[in-house]
Amino acid sequence: MAKRMEGEDPYAFLDRLLEEQQMKHFELAGLVGEYRNHFADLAERTTQDGVNLARGLPGAKYRVNAKYIEENWLVFEAELKRMFPRD
């Protein structure tokens, strides 16, 4: 999980967090594309290996990325609250 480095500008840190979010979303989009292709292949030709793979989706890689995104947003929100406290 991202942490603000000592002396790092808070705005640069927020930008880095957003960049990480964007990259993880791209990775998730790629995984979803792979899943779509897999199901299109299954629709044309069902195999036991294909069925076994489909049963395991979305899979650990998807879940890890989704969890990272969730936790990264929590860090982002905490940093915003620290930078801009409510009165």
C-alpha positions in Angstrom: 0.0 0.0 0.0 1.3 3.4 -0.9 2.6 5.6 1.9 3.6 9.2 1.7 7.4 9.4 1.7 9.1 11.8 4.1 9.1 15.2 2.6 6.9 14.3 -0.3 4.6 17.0 -1.4 1.0 16.1 -0.4 -0.3 16.9 -3.9 2.4 14.8 -5.5 1.4 11.9 -3.2 -2.3 12.3 -4.1 -1.4 12.3 -7.8 0.7 9.1 -7.3 -2.3 7.5 -5.6 -4.5 8.4 -8.5 -2.0 7.1 -11.0 -1.9 3.8 -9.1 -5.7 3.7 -9.1 -5.8 4.3 -12.9 -3.2 1.5 -13.5 -5.1 -1.0 -11.4 -8.3 -0.2 -13.2 -6.5 -0.8 -16.5 -5.3 -4.1 -15.2 -8.8 -5.1 -14.2 -10.1 -4.0 -17.5 -7.6 -6.3 -19.2 -8.6 -9.2 -16.9 -12.3 -8.6 -17.8 -11.4 -8.7 -21.5 -9.6 -12.0 -21.0 -12.6 -13.4 -19.2 -14.9 -12.2 -22.0 -12.6 -13.9 -24.6 -12.6 -17.1 -22.5 -16.4 -17.2 -22.4 -16.6 -16.5 -26.1 -14.3 -19.5 -26.6 -16.5 -21.6 -24.3 -19.6 -20.7 -26.3 -17.9 -22.0 -29.4 -16.3 -25.1 -28.0 -16.8 -26.3 -24.4 -14.0 -28.2 -22.9 -13.5 -29.5 -19.3 -10.4 -27.3 -18.9 -12.4 -24.3 -20.0 -15.2 -25.1 -17.7 -12.8 -25.6 -14.8 -11.2 -22.2 -15.5 -14.6 -20.6 -15.7 -15.6 -22.0 -12.3 -12.6 -20.3 -10.8 -13.3 -16.8 -12.2 -12.9 -14.0 -11.3 -9.8 -15.5 -9.7 -7.2 -14.4 -7.2 -5.5 -11.9 -9.5 -8.8 -10.0 -10.0 -9.6 -10.1 -6.3 -6.2 -8.8 -5.3 -6.4 -5.9 -7.7 -9.9 -5.1 -6.6 -8.8 -5.1 -2.9 -5.8 -2.9 -3.7 -8.1 -0.4 -5.4 -10.4 -0.4 -2.4 -7.6 0.1 0.1 -5.9 2.7 -2.0 -9.1 4.8 -2.0 -9.1 4.6 1.8 -5.5 6.0 1.9 -6.5 8.7 -0.6 -9.6 9.7 1.5 -7.5 9.8 4.7 -4.9 12.0 3.0 -7.7 14.4 1.8 -9.1 14.6 5.3 -5.7 15.3 6.7 -5.0 18.0 4.1 -8.4 19.6 4.2 -10.0 19.1 7.6 -13.6 20.0 8.1 -14.3 22.9 10.5 
